[in-house]
Amino acid sequence: MTTFTERLFHRVEPIWQSYLEHPFVKGIGDGTLDKEKFKHWLKQDYVYLIDYTRLFALGVTKARDLKTMTLFGTLVHETLHTEMQLHRNYAAKFGISEQQLEETAPASTTTGYTSYMLDHAQRGDIAHVIAAVLTCTWSYNYIGRALNQREGASEHPFYGEWIQTYSDDAFTELSDELIKMMDHIAEGKSEAELQALEDIVVRTSYYEYMFWDMAERQEMWPVEDKKMK
């Protein structure tokens, strides 16, 4: 019998495959990505992760059992202390301070993406929180493991650490736990409820592509505001 997340993966796999073909992600994999583009991603993803952590915190408050609370509590800690530390490490190489990272103005895509997730997570129950956070964690692990298969990619002197972080066993385990939790929470739900959760995963998958595209183009907002740089 097909699990709900198998159904989800079948739906979003073509979108996620497009990530691997995107010039930004390919540039990380082969080490050719322009560092100015990576710096733009770095700053935008840092402010994204601040709101992403708030989503995990919502998971703690909306959880109905201690196991779920514990997982989301772990995700809060790992995002703040592991994933964001990766960003701080890279920022230091560019001479960017933690304060400058935190004061980064979010681009239009970043704002749209985090607002979408927070809206559904706040209005819904724990299932909506899981659906909202699932794509980012799962797809980054998908990308990290795919890039890690490329010879020498994880050993690159600059981008290797990025690939190692998102493909390592600890990050994979957290991603797998979210997948299992999504399957568990989906049990017994009506098709209408499942479709609503699937829609969130699909739309956040599109937002992920838009985020890669925003980084590649170094976009902020359609009309330039020099104060936002």
Secondary structure, DSSP 8 states (H G I E B T S, - for coil): ---HHHHHHHHHHHHHHHHHHSHHHHHHHHT---HHHHHHHHHHHHHHHHHHHHHHHHHHHH-SSHHHHHHHHHHHHHIIIIIHHHHHHHHHHTT--HHHHHT----HHHHHHHHHHHHHHHHS-HHHHHHHHHHHHHHHHHHHHHHHTSTTGGG-TTTHHHHHHHHSHHHHHHHHHHHHHHHHHHTT--HHHHHHHHHHHHHHHHHHHHHHHHHHHT---SS--GGG-
